[in-house]
């Protein structure tokens, strides 16, 4: 399956404001509906009015935040800022420094540093949400690869 790469314009159309960013995040986080982190109930929670991304489980009666258990936990940054940072980091073939990320998002260096480190930690994890189509360009692969017949004998290993 081939997908067109997401451009900056496409990203801005996908996430034009905070409400769209929250909806996108919730659909990726809980495709089947809210999941209670206390009892595991799926789709049986209601959104608490006036509380961003906080849900009340009808089964156990406890509140669950959509941010809990994610890099966004205990963060006061808007979801749109998080998604924009993830987009910028994923689109930067050479990587992006915390200073540059902070400049582009209008954040202080320390905030951008923590944000970028949380995102990098998430990218290195084995999170099932991240198991989708990934497009890579300009990638160097290190390690032992099977010999290609047309390049047999080209290596410097002396074999």
Biotite code that builds the C-alpha atoms (Angstrom):
import biotite.structure as struc

atoms = struc.array([
    struc.Atom([0.000, 0.000, 0.000], chain_id="A", res_id=1, res_name="UNK", atom_name="CA", element="C"),
    struc.Atom([1.492, 3.336, -1.075], chain_id="A", res_id=2, res_name="UNK", atom_name="CA", element="C"),
    struc.Atom([0.597, 6.592, 0.670], chain_id="A", res_id=3, res_name="UNK", atom_name="CA", element="C"),
    struc.Atom([1.386, 10.112, -0.408], chain_id="A", res_id=4, res_name="UNK", atom_name="CA", element="C"),
    struc.Atom([3.735, 11.772, 2.085], chain_id="A", res_id=5, res_name="UNK", atom_name="CA", element="C"),
    struc.Atom([2.110, 14.234, 4.441], chain_id="A", res_id=6, res_name="UNK", atom_name="CA", element="C"),
    struc.Atom([3.172, 17.748, 3.517], chain_id="A", res_id=7, res_name="UNK", atom_name="CA", element="C"),
    struc.Atom([3.218, 20.715, 5.861], chain_id="A", res_id=8, res_name="UNK", atom_name="CA", element="C"),
    struc.Atom([0.109, 22.072, 4.145], chain_id="A", res_id=9, res_name="UNK", atom_name="CA", element="C"),
    struc.Atom([-1.600, 18.705, 4.550], chain_id="A", res_id=10, res_name="UNK", atom_name="CA", element="C"),
    struc.Atom([-0.682, 18.593, 8.237], chain_id="A", res_id=11, res_name="UNK", atom_name="CA", element="C"),
    struc.Atom([-2.059, 22.115, 8.805], chain_id="A", res_id=12, res_name="UNK", atom_name="CA", element="C"),
    struc.Atom([-5.312, 21.117, 7.087], chain_id="A", res_id=13, res_name="UNK", atom_name="CA", element="C"),
    struc.Atom([-5.511, 17.935, 9.178], chain_id="A", res_id=14, res_name="UNK", atom_name="CA", element="C"),
    struc.Atom([-4.886, 19.784, 12.448], chain_id="A", res_id=15, res_name="UNK", atom_name="CA", element="C"),
    struc.Atom([-6.115, 23.376, 11.965], chain_id="A", res_id=16, res_name="UNK", atom_name="CA", element="C"),
    struc.Atom([-6.916, 23.926, 15.661], chain_id="A", res_id=17, res_name="UNK", atom_name="CA", element="C"),
    struc.Atom([-6.795, 22.318, 19.096], chain_id="A", res_id=18, res_name="UNK", atom_name="CA", element="C"),
    struc.Atom([-10.199, 20.619, 18.749], chain_id="A", res_id=19, res_name="UNK", atom_name="CA", element="C"),
    struc.Atom([-9.065, 18.801, 15.593], chain_id="A", res_id=20, res_name="UNK", atom_name="CA", element="C"),
    struc.Atom([-5.757, 17.894, 17.243], chain_id="A", res_id=21, res_name="UNK", atom_name="CA", element="C"),
    struc.Atom([-7.553, 16.372, 20.241], chain_id="A", res_id=22, res_name="UNK", atom_name="CA", element="C"),
    struc.Atom([-9.928, 14.423, 17.981], chain_id="A", res_id=23, res_name="UNK", atom_name="CA", element="C"),
    struc.Atom([-6.996, 13.065, 15.947], chain_id="A", res_id=24, res_name="UNK", atom_name="CA", element="C"),
    struc.Atom([-5.111, 12.099, 19.106], chain_id="A", res_id=25, res_name="UNK", atom_name="CA", element="C"),
    struc.Atom([-8.149, 10.387, 20.644], chain_id="A", res_id=26, res_name="UNK", atom_name="CA", element="C"),
    struc.Atom([-8.847, 8.384, 17.475], chain_id="A", res_id=27, res_name="UNK", atom_name="CA", element="C"),
    struc.Atom([-5.217, 7.181, 17.391], chain_id="A", res_id=28, res_name="UNK", atom_name="CA", element="C"),
    struc.Atom([-5.043, 6.520, 21.144], chain_id="A", res_id=29, res_name="UNK", atom_name="CA", element="C"),
    struc.Atom([-8.413, 4.785, 21.490], chain_id="A", res_id=30, res_name="UNK", atom_name="CA", element="C"),
    struc.Atom([-9.755, 3.615, 18.098], chain_id="A", res_id=31, res_name="UNK", atom_name="CA", element="C"),
    struc.Atom([-12.508, 1.574, 19.829], chain_id="A", res_id=32, res_name="UNK", atom_name="CA", element="C"),
    struc.Atom([-13.462, 4.380, 22.238], chain_id="A", res_id=33, res_name="UNK", atom_name="CA", element="C"),
    struc.Atom([-12.131, 5.467, 25.634], chain_id="A", res_id=34, res_name="UNK", atom_name="CA", element="C"),
    struc.Atom([-10.349, 2.766, 27.643], chain_id="A", res_id=35, res_name="UNK", atom_name="CA", element="C"),
    struc.Atom([-10.409, 3.006, 31.432], chain_id="A", res_id=36, res_name="UNK", atom_name="CA", element="C"),
    struc.Atom([-6.895, 2.605, 32.756], chain_id="A", res_id=37, res_name="UNK", atom_name="CA", element="C"),
    struc.Atom([-8.276, 1.348, 36.074], chain_id="A", res_id=38, res_name="UNK", atom_name="CA", element="C"),
    struc.Atom([-10.722, -1.410, 35.064], chain_id="A", res_id=39, res_name="UNK", atom_name="CA", element="C"),
    struc.Atom([-9.967, -1.814, 31.332], chain_id="A", res_id=40, res_name="UNK", atom_name="CA", element="C"),
    struc.Atom([-13.523, -1.089, 30.217], chain_id="A", res_id=41, res_name="UNK", atom_name="CA", element="C"),
    struc.Atom([-13.658, -0.082, 26.540], chain_id="A", res_id=42, res_name="UNK", atom_name="CA", element="C"),
    struc.Atom([-16.058, 2.517, 25.140], chain_id="A", res_id=43, res_name="UNK", atom_name="CA", element="C"),
    struc.Atom([-18.049, 2.870, 28.354], chain_id="A", res_id=44, res_name="UNK", atom_name="CA", element="C"),
    struc.Atom([-16.888, 6.293, 29.486], chain_id="A", res_id=45, res_name="UNK", atom_name="CA", element="C"),
    struc.Atom([-18.231, 9.782, 29.039], chain_id="A", res_id=46, res_name="UNK", atom_name="CA", element="C"),
    struc.Atom([-16.226, 12.929, 28.589], chain_id="A", res_id=47, res_name="UNK", atom_name="CA", element="C"),
    struc.Atom([-16.315, 15.178, 31.634], chain_id="A", res_id=48, res_name="UNK", atom_name="CA", element="C"),
    struc.Atom([-17.651, 18.612, 30.722], chain_id="A", res_id=49, res_name="UNK", atom_name="CA", element="C"),
    struc.Atom([-15.165, 21.436, 31.046], chain_id="A", res_id=50, res_name="UNK", atom_name="CA", element="C"),
    struc.Atom([-12.228, 19.038, 31.499], chain_id="A", res_id=51, res_name="UNK", atom_name="CA", element="C"),
    struc.Atom([-9.993, 18.528, 28.493], chain_id="A", res_id=52, res_name="UNK", atom_name="CA", element="C"),
    struc.Atom([-9.529, 14.889, 27.541], chain_id="A", res_id=53, res_name="UNK", atom_name="CA", element="C"),
    struc.Atom([-10.760, 13.585, 30.909], chain_id="A", res_id=54, res_name="UNK", atom_name="CA", element="C"),
    struc.Atom([-13.260, 10.727, 30.892], chain_id="A", res_id=55, res_name="UNK", atom_name="CA", element="C"),
    struc.Atom([-15.460, 9.208, 33.607], chain_id="A", res_id=56, res_name="UNK", atom_name="CA", element="C"),
    struc.Atom([-15.777, 5.408, 33.490], chain_id="A", res_id=57, res_name="UNK", atom_name="CA", element="C"),
    struc.Atom([-19.372, 4.219, 33.926], chain_id="A", res_id=58, res_name="UNK", atom_name="CA", element="C"),
    struc.Atom([-18.196, 0.813, 35.156], chain_id="A", res_id=59, res_name="UNK", atom_name="CA", element="C"),
    struc.Atom([-15.781, 1.668, 37.981], chain_id="A", res_id=60, res_name="UNK", atom_name="CA", element="C"),
    struc.Atom([-16.624, 5.361, 38.468], chain_id="A", res_id=61, res_name="UNK", atom_name="CA", element="C"),
    struc.Atom([-13.024, 6.579, 38.195], chain_id="A", res_id=62, res_name="UNK", atom_name="CA", element="C"),
    struc.Atom([-11.668, 9.276, 35.930], chain_id="A", res_id=63, res_name="UNK", atom_name="CA", element="C"),
    struc.Atom([-9.190, 8.546, 33.155], chain_id="A", res_id=64, res_name="UNK", atom_name="CA", element="C"),
    struc.Atom([-7.144, 11.049, 31.194], chain_id="A", res_id=65, res_name="UNK", atom_name="CA", element="C"),
    struc.Atom([-6.384, 10.354, 27.558], chain_id="A", res_id=66, res_name="UNK", atom_name="CA", element="C"),
    struc.Atom([-2.876, 11.706, 28.167], chain_id="A", res_id=67, res_name="UNK", atom_name="CA", element="C"),
    struc.Atom([-2.116, 9.209, 30.964], chain_id="A", res_id=68, res_name="UNK", atom_name="CA", element="C"),
    struc.Atom([0.466, 6.640, 29.930], chain_id="A", res_id=69, res_name="UNK", atom_name="CA", element="C"),
    struc.Atom([1.679, 8.739, 26.997], chain_id="A", res_id=70, res_name="UNK", atom_name="CA", element="C"),
    struc.Atom([4.572, 11.187, 26.661], chain_id="A", res_id=71, res_name="UNK", atom_name="CA", element="C"),
    struc.Atom([1.953, 13.935, 27.074], chain_id="A", res_id=72, res_name="UNK", atom_name="CA", element="C"),
    struc.Atom([1.162, 12.871, 30.648], chain_id="A", res_id=73, res_name="UNK", atom_name="CA", element="C"),
    struc.Atom([1.484, 15.750, 33.131], chain_id="A", res_id=74, res_name="UNK", atom_name="CA", element="C"),
    struc.Atom([2.147, 18.200, 30.292], chain_id="A", res_id=75, res_name="UNK", atom_name="CA", element="C"),
    struc.Atom([0.311, 21.490, 29.998], chain_id="A", res_id=76, res_name="UNK", atom_name="CA", element="C"),
    struc.Atom([1.235, 21.963, 26.344], chain_id="A", res_id=77, res_name="UNK", atom_name="CA", element="C"),
    struc.Atom([-1.655, 21.819, 23.871], chain_id="A", res_id=78, res_name="UNK", atom_name="CA", element="C"),
    struc.Atom([-2.063, 18.590, 21.905], chain_id="A", res_id=79, res_name="UNK", atom_name="CA", element="C"),
    struc.Atom([-1.576, 20.568, 18.689], chain_id="A", res_id=80, res_name="UNK", atom_name="CA", element="C"),
    struc.Atom([1.881, 21.645, 19.888], chain_id="A", res_id=81, res_name="UNK", atom_name="CA", element="C"),
    struc.Atom([2.772, 18.005, 20.575], chain_id="A", res_id=82, res_name="UNK", atom_name="CA", element="C"),
    struc.Atom([1.541, 16.852, 17.172], chain_id="A", res_id=83, res_name="UNK", atom_name="CA", element="C"),
    struc.Atom([3.350, 19.697, 15.417], chain_id="A", res_id=84, res_name="UNK", atom_name="CA", element="C"),
    struc.Atom([6.573, 18.820, 17.225], chain_id="A", res_id=85, res_name="UNK", atom_name="CA", element="C"),
    struc.Atom([6.164, 15.168, 16.218], chain_id="A", res_id=86, res_name="UNK", atom_name="CA", element="C"),
    struc.Atom([5.569, 16.203, 12.616], chain_id="A", res_id=87, res_name="UNK", atom_name="CA", element="C"),
    struc.Atom([8.640, 18.470, 12.547], chain_id="A", res_id=88, res_name="UNK", atom_name="CA", element="C"),
    struc.Atom([10.838, 15.795, 14.112], chain_id="A", res_id=89, res_name="UNK", atom_name="CA", element="C"),
    struc.Atom([9.590, 13.086, 11.744], chain_id="A", res_id=90, res_name="UNK", atom_name="CA", element="C"),
    struc.Atom([10.103, 15.301, 8.665], chain_id="A", res_id=91, res_name="UNK", atom_name="CA", element="C"),
    struc.Atom([13.633, 16.380, 9.533], chain_id="A", res_id=92, res_name="UNK", atom_name="CA", element="C"),
    struc.Atom([15.951, 13.952, 7.772], chain_id="A", res_id=93, res_name="UNK", atom_name="CA", element="C"),
    struc.Atom([18.967, 15.229, 9.728], chain_id="A", res_id=94, res_name="UNK", atom_name="CA", element="C"),
    struc.Atom([17.050, 15.623, 12.995], chain_id="A", res_id=95, res_name="UNK", atom_name="CA", element="C"),
    struc.Atom([16.037, 18.835, 14.671], chain_id="A", res_id=96, res_name="UNK", atom_name="CA", element="C"),
    struc.Atom([17.662, 20.385, 17.714], chain_id="A", res_id=97, res_name="UNK", atom_name="CA", element="C"),
    struc.Atom([15.686, 21.411, 20.769], chain_id="A", res_id=98, res_name="UNK", atom_name="CA", element="C"),
    struc.Atom([16.732, 25.011, 20.123], chain_id="A", res_id=99, res_name="UNK", atom_name="CA", element="C"),
    struc.Atom([15.355, 24.911, 16.570], chain_id="A", res_id=100, res_name="UNK", atom_name="CA", element="C"),
    struc.Atom([12.197, 23.104, 17.705], chain_id="A", res_id=101, res_name="UNK", atom_name="CA", element="C"),
    struc.Atom([11.636, 25.732, 20.384], chain_id="A", res_id=102, res_name="UNK", atom_name="CA", element="C"),
    struc.Atom([12.137, 28.523, 17.862], chain_id="A", res_id=103, res_name="UNK", atom_name="CA", element="C"),
    struc.Atom([9.670, 27.002, 15.394], chain_id="A", res_id=104, res_name="UNK", atom_name="CA", element="C"),
    struc.Atom([7.021, 26.334, 18.053], chain_id="A", res_id=105, res_name="UNK", atom_name="CA", element="C"),
    struc.Atom([7.532, 29.501, 20.084], chain_id="A", res_id=106, res_name="UNK", atom_name="CA", element="C"),
    struc.Atom([8.679, 27.598, 23.178], chain_id="A", res_id=107, res_name="UNK", atom_name="CA", element="C"),
    struc.Atom([11.462, 28.202, 25.658], chain_id="A", res_id=108, res_name="UNK", atom_name="CA", element="C"),
    struc.Atom([14.549, 26.040, 25.131], chain_id="A", res_id=109, res_name="UNK", atom_name="CA", element="C"),
    struc.Atom([14.003, 23.983, 28.284], chain_id="A", res_id=110, res_name="UNK", atom_name="CA", element="C"),
    struc.Atom([10.398, 23.174, 27.323], chain_id="A", res_id=111, res_name="UNK", atom_name="CA", element="C"),
    struc.Atom([11.457, 22.216, 23.790], chain_id="A", res_id=112, res_name="UNK", atom_name="CA", element="C"),
    struc.Atom([14.264, 20.049, 25.196], chain_id="A", res_id=113, res_name="UNK", atom_name="CA", element="C"),
    struc.Atom([11.881, 18.078, 27.425], chain_id="A", res_id=114, res_name="UNK", atom_name="CA", element="C"),
    struc.Atom([9.327, 17.829, 24.601], chain_id="A", res_id=115, res_name="UNK", atom_name="CA", element="C"),
    struc.Atom([11.879, 16.510, 22.101], chain_id="A", res_id=116, res_name="UNK", atom_name="CA", element="C"),
    struc.Atom([13.297, 13.984, 24.567], chain_id="A", res_id=117, res_name="UNK", atom_name="CA", element="C"),
    struc.Atom([9.860, 12.625, 25.406], chain_id="A", res_id=118, res_name="UNK", atom_name="CA", element="C"),
    struc.Atom([9.069, 12.264, 21.697], chain_id="A", res_id=119, res_name="UNK", atom_name="CA", element="C"),
    struc.Atom([12.408, 10.534, 21.002], chain_id="A", res_id=120, res_name="UNK", atom_name="CA", element="C"),
    struc.Atom([11.789, 8.124, 23.898], chain_id="A", res_id=121, res_name="UNK", atom_name="CA", element="C"),
    struc.Atom([8.329, 7.388, 22.481], chain_id="A", res_id=122, res_name="UNK", atom_name="CA", element="C"),
    struc.Atom([9.764, 6.784, 18.998], chain_id="A", res_id=123, res_name="UNK", atom_name="CA", element="C"),
    struc.Atom([12.246, 4.280, 20.456], chain_id="A", res_id=124, res_name="UNK", atom_name="CA", element="C"),
    struc.Atom([9.534, 2.385, 22.369], chain_id="A", res_id=125, res_name="UNK", atom_name="CA", element="C"),
    struc.Atom([7.506, -0.567, 21.137], chain_id="A", res_id=126, res_name="UNK", atom_name="CA", element="C"),
    struc.Atom([4.166, 1.264, 21.283], chain_id="A", res_id=127, res_name="UNK", atom_name="CA", element="C"),
    struc.Atom([1.453, -0.399, 19.139], chain_id="A", res_id=128, res_name="UNK", atom_name="CA", element="C"),
    struc.Atom([0.104, 3.032, 18.130], chain_id="A", res_id=129, res_name="UNK", atom_name="CA", element="C"),
    struc.Atom([3.361, 3.592, 16.252], chain_id="A", res_id=130, res_name="UNK", atom_name="CA", element="C"),
    struc.Atom([3.050, 0.355, 14.246], chain_id="A", res_id=131, res_name="UNK", atom_name="CA", element="C"),
    struc.Atom([1.784, 1.769, 10.990], chain_id="A", res_id=132, res_name="UNK", atom_name="CA", element="C"),
    struc.Atom([3.174, 2.620, 7.575], chain_id="A", res_id=133, res_name="UNK", atom_name="CA", element="C"),
    struc.Atom([6.465, 4.491, 7.856], chain_id="A", res_id=134, res_name="UNK", atom_name="CA", element="C"),
    struc.Atom([8.168, 6.105, 4.895], chain_id="A", res_id=135, res_name="UNK", atom_name="CA", element="C"),
    struc.Atom([11.940, 6.475, 5.066], chain_id="A", res_id=136, res_name="UNK", atom_name="CA", element="C"),
    struc.Atom([14.217, 8.384, 2.761], chain_id="A", res_id=137, res_name="UNK", atom_name="CA", element="C"),
    struc.Atom([17.975, 8.891, 2.683], chain_id="A", res_id=138, res_name="UNK", atom_name="CA", element="C"),
    struc.Atom([18.521, 6.024, 5.097], chain_id="A", res_id=139, res_name="UNK", atom_name="CA", element="C"),
    struc.Atom([21.868, 4.372, 5.787], chain_id="A", res_id=140, res_name="UNK", atom_name="CA", element="C"),
    struc.Atom([21.660, 0.775, 6.939], chain_id="A", res_id=141, res_name="UNK", atom_name="CA", element="C"),
    struc.Atom([24.552, -0.666, 8.931], chain_id="A", res_id=142, res_name="UNK", atom_name="CA", element="C"),
    struc.Atom([25.168, -4.301, 9.655], chain_id="A", res_id=143, res_name="UNK", atom_name="CA", element="C"),
    struc.Atom([25.618, -7.542, 7.804], chain_id="A", res_id=144, res_name="UNK", atom_name="CA", element="C"),
    struc.Atom([23.364, -7.713, 4.788], chain_id="A", res_id=145, res_name="UNK", atom_name="CA", element="C"),
    struc.Atom([22.995, -10.708, 2.494], chain_id="A", res_id=146, res_name="UNK", atom_name="CA", element="C"),
    struc.Atom([25.372, -10.471, -0.457], chain_id="A", res_id=147, res_name="UNK", atom_name="CA", element="C"),
    struc.Atom([23.818, -9.135, -3.625], chain_id="A", res_id=148, res_name="UNK", atom_name="CA", element="C"),
    struc.Atom([24.886, -11.342, -6.607], chain_id="A", res_id=149, res_name="UNK", atom_name="CA", element="C"),
    struc.Atom([25.966, -8.396, -8.759], chain_id="A", res_id=150, res_name="UNK", atom_name="CA", element="C"),
    struc.Atom([28.141, -6.992, -5.941], chain_id="A", res_id=151, res_name="UNK", atom_name="CA", element="C"),
    struc.Atom([29.655, -10.255, -4.717], chain_id="A", res_id=152, res_name="UNK", atom_name="CA", element="C"),
    struc.Atom([33.313, -9.717, -3.973], chain_id="A", res_id=153, res_name="UNK", atom_name="CA", element="C"),
    struc.Atom([32.976, -5.915, -3.676], chain_id="A", res_id=154, res_name="UNK", atom_name="CA", element="C"),
    struc.Atom([33.324, -5.892, 0.103], chain_id="A", res_id=155, res_name="UNK", atom_name="CA", element="C"),
    struc.Atom([36.572, -5.095, 1.869], chain_id="A", res_id=156, res_name="UNK", atom_name="CA", element="C"),
    struc.Atom([36.297, -7.928, 4.354], chain_id="A", res_id=157, res_name="UNK", atom_name="CA", element="C"),
    struc.Atom([38.706, -10.179, 2.430], chain_id="A", res_id=158, res_name="UNK", atom_name="CA", element="C"),
    struc.Atom([36.228, -13.047, 2.242], chain_id="A", res_id=159, res_name="UNK", atom_name="CA", element="C"),
])
